[in-house]
Amino acid sequence: MNGSVAAYLDELAQQRRLSAHTVKGYRHDLELLCRLIDESSGRSTRAAGECSFATLQTQHIRRFVAQLHSRGLGGRSLGRVLSAWRGFYRWLGRQGETSQNPVDGVRAPKSPKALPKALSPDEAGRLLAADTENLLALRDQAMFELFYSSGLRLAELAALDVSCLEDLLAGEVRVLGKRSKLRIVPVGSKARAAVASWAAQRSQIAAADEVALFVGQRGKRLGMRMIQLRLQRRGLLQGLPARVHPHMLRHSFASHVLQSSGDLRAVQEMLGHASISSTQVYTHLDFQHLAAVYDQSHPRAKRKAD
């Protein structure tokens, strides 16, 4: 790896304390930049460790973006890549390794915004109405109720320890979100009951020294991939039309709370969004529900009987 890239990634991990997942994303994007530099100069990718960033101009960056777009990268992915490159060049400038930032002023092509997929309240109820005939199903019920009750991210739920039980059963859960930002989220009565039922049986499979709240058959912390697969399986067994994933339950939580309360700021706080614009997407969900409310309540919307 290029020495400057390695030093930058080390600073992100050690000083700025970004998550390992975020640092991995930066590594991927900067290695991509090295490969593009190699391709443009006709060198083999084996020489990526020697790539020079100081010679790049804005026109080179624009050409790289066009190349990636032609290879199928969408606007959002290109925006993330450019953000990683832009931050790296700012760091290079502070180190005195370059006098300009060729990424400044370069924008990713716009792509249509896809609305997040959410379950309807009836579908969410059907998903969570499954029988808990065994210990693993009891654990799954606690996880899925907590997802839907509090809008947690997958990584946040997987990271929960038994030390959170006292607060959780009292009606709140503390999680570390993106950029290690702590937030406190309410927990509903259904989720509290499901977690209490699981906690009472957890010791039957949990290893003696395991601190994770949710564990697998071997007694160790349940991995994120396994949580995804268990939720997908639950959705199929319950006959839901779409493939259910953890973020869909987070979207469902946000959409349903917003429909009932109309309080966008509260939903933003519970989701842990840094910007209100990230939360506003939920105002576009389920327009048919809003239209139905309008039809029932507005005096000029009601049709006259024939």
N, C-alpha and C positions, 0 to 999 in steps of 0.2 A: 504494500500500500504506500502511496505517496506520503512522505514524511509530514507535510503540512496538513494533509487530511487526517492523519493519525493524531497529530497534536490537537487539532480542532475537535475531533470526536472525544478525545480524552478530556478536554476542557468542558464539553457539554455534559459528560457523564460525571466528572469529579467536582467541578466548580458550580455548574448550573444545576446539577443533580436531575437531569432529565431521565426519564424512564429508559430501561434497556430497550424496550420496543421502539421508542422514539429515536434513540441513538442509532438503532439498526436501520431505521428508515433513512436517516441522514447519510449513513454509510452507503446504502444502496444508491441514493441519488448522486452522491459525489463520485462513486465508482463509475456510475453511468456517464458523468461528465468526462472523466478520464478516458473512457472508451470512445466517446464522441471526438475528443481531441485527437486520439490515435487514428481514428478512421479518417478524419479530415486531413491528417498529415501523411496518411498512407503507411503508418507504422503498425506493427503487430500489437495486439492487445497485451502481449507479454511484457511490453515496455511501459505499461500503464503507470508503474511506479516512478517513471521518469517524466510524467507529463508536466508541462509548464503552463501555469495559469496566468502568468503575468502578461503573456502576449495576446491573450484573447481580447477581441473587440466586441462591441455591441452587435455588429452584423454577424459575427460568429454565433453568438447566443441565439439570435433570431433564426439562423439557419438550423441550429440544433433543435430548436423548438419545432420548426417546420418538419424536420426529419422524424422526430418522435411522433408528431401528430399524424404524419403519413403512415406510421407503423401501427396506428390504432390507439395511441394514448389520448384520452379525452381531456377536456378543459380543466376539470378538477384535478386530475392526476398531474397535468402539466403545471398547474398553479402550485401544487405542492413541491414539485421538482424545482421550479424557479425560486420558490421561497427558500429552499435548502441552499441553492447556489448563491442567492443574494446574501444570505446570512454568512456563508463561508467567505465571500469576497469582502464583506465588512470586516470580518476577523483578520483576513489577510492584510487589509489596509491598516488596521491597528498594529499589526506586527511589522509594518514597513515593507511588506513583500510585494505590494502593488500600489499604484498611485490612483487607480480608478476602479470603479465597480461596473463592469460591462453589463451586468444584469439589471441595473437600475433603468427603469423606463420600459423594460420588456414585459409584456403582459401575455398571459395564456389566452388562447381563443375561447370564446364563451361557448358553453354547452348548456343544453336545456336542463333545468333543475328538475330532478325526479323527486316526487313527494315520497317521504318514508312510508313504508307499508305498515299498517296497524291492523290489529284485530278489531272487530266490532265488539261491543260489550257482551253480546250473546256468545260470540266465538270465544272470548276470553273466559266466560263462565263455563262453557263446554270443556275447554282445555283444563280448567282447574277442578272439574267435577269428577275426575277419574278416581277409581277405587285405590286405596292405599293398603293393598292386601299383603305386602311384605315390607321388610325394612328399607330396601332400596327405593321402593315406591313412596314410602313415608318421607325419606330424605328428599326425593325429587319434588314432592308436594311442597315441602318447606322452601326449597330453592325457587320454585316457579311462583309460588305465592309472594315471595319476597321480591322477585323481579318485578312482578306486576304491581305490587303494593307500593314500592318505593322508587321504581324507575332506575334501578342500579345498572351500571355497566357490567359486562361479563367479568372483566378483570377485578372489579370491585367486589363482586359477590364471591369469586373464587378465593380472594385474599382474606375473607373474614375469618377471625379466630374465635375460639370459645370465650375469650375474654370479653367479647362484645355482647354476650348473652344477657347480662343484667340490664344494660341499656336497651337492648333490642326488645326484650320482653316487657320493658316499661314503656315502649312505644316510640323509640327512635333508634336509628343506626348511624354510626359515624363511619365515613369512608374517605379514603384518600383518592381523589379523582385525578384528572390530567394535571401535569405539572405539580404533582404532590399537593394539590389544594384540598384542604379538609372541608367537608361539609356534613351537616347533620340533616337527615331526612326522616320524616315521620314513617311509622310502620303501622299498618292497619290491623284490625282485630283478627281477621282471617289469617293473615300472615303470622301474627304473634302466636296464634293457636297452633298453626302448622309447625312453626319452629319449636315450640315447647314440646310438641309430640315427638319430633325428631330428637331433640336434645335429651329427652328421657330415655331414648333407645340407642343413642349414638355410641355409648361405651361398649355395645355388643360387638362392634366391628372396628372401632378406632384403636390404633396402637396406643400403648400406655403413654408414650412421650409425644404424641401428635397434638398440636395446638389448633389445627384447622377445624373450623366449625363443620364443614362438609367434607366427608372422607369417602373413599372408594372401598371396594371389597377387600383390598389389601391393608386397609387401615390408615392409609396415608392421604394427604390432601388431594381432593378431586381436581383433576386438571381441567383447563378451560375447554379443550376439545371434547372431553367426555361429557361435560355439561351441555355443550351444543348438541351432541349426538343424542343424549337422553331427552332433551327438549324436542328435538326433531321427531324422535320415536313417539313421544307422547302425543304430538300433533297428529301423526299418522294414525295412531290407535284411536284417537278421538274423532277421526274423520274430518279434520279441518282441510279446507281446499288448498291452502298455501303451505309451503314449507316454513315451519315456525322456527325462528332463531331468537336468541336472547335479546338482540336489539329490537326485534319486533315487539317484545313485551315492554321494553322501555318506551318505544314509540306509542304503544297502546296506552300505557300509563299517562304519558304527557297529553295525548289527544283526549282521553276520557276526563282527566282532571280539568283540562282547559274548557271542554264542552260544558262541564257542570258549574265551574266557578267563573270562567271568563277572566281569571287573574293571570295574565301573561307573566308578570314579574315573579309571582310565587312559583310558577312552573319553571321559570328560568333558574331560580335559586335551588329548587329541588333537583333539577337535572344537572346543575353545576356548569351551566353554559357561561362562558366569559362574556359573550355578546348576546344582546337581546335578539339580534337578527337570526341567530341559530335557532332560537325558540319560536320565532314568528312563523316558521314553516308549518307548525302545527295548526295555525289559524286557517290554513288552506285545506286541512284534512276534513273529510266527511262533510262536504258542502251539502249533501242531500239531507243530513241531519239539521243543519241550519235552515235550509229551505223549508223543511217540514215544520220547524218551530215558527218560522215566518208565516206559513200558510195557516197555522192554527191560531196565531195571535194577532195578526194585523187585520184591522177591520176591512181594508180595501183588498185584501188578498183572498178572502173567502168567496168561493163561487156561489152564485145564486142557484137555488134548486130549480130544476127544469119544470 
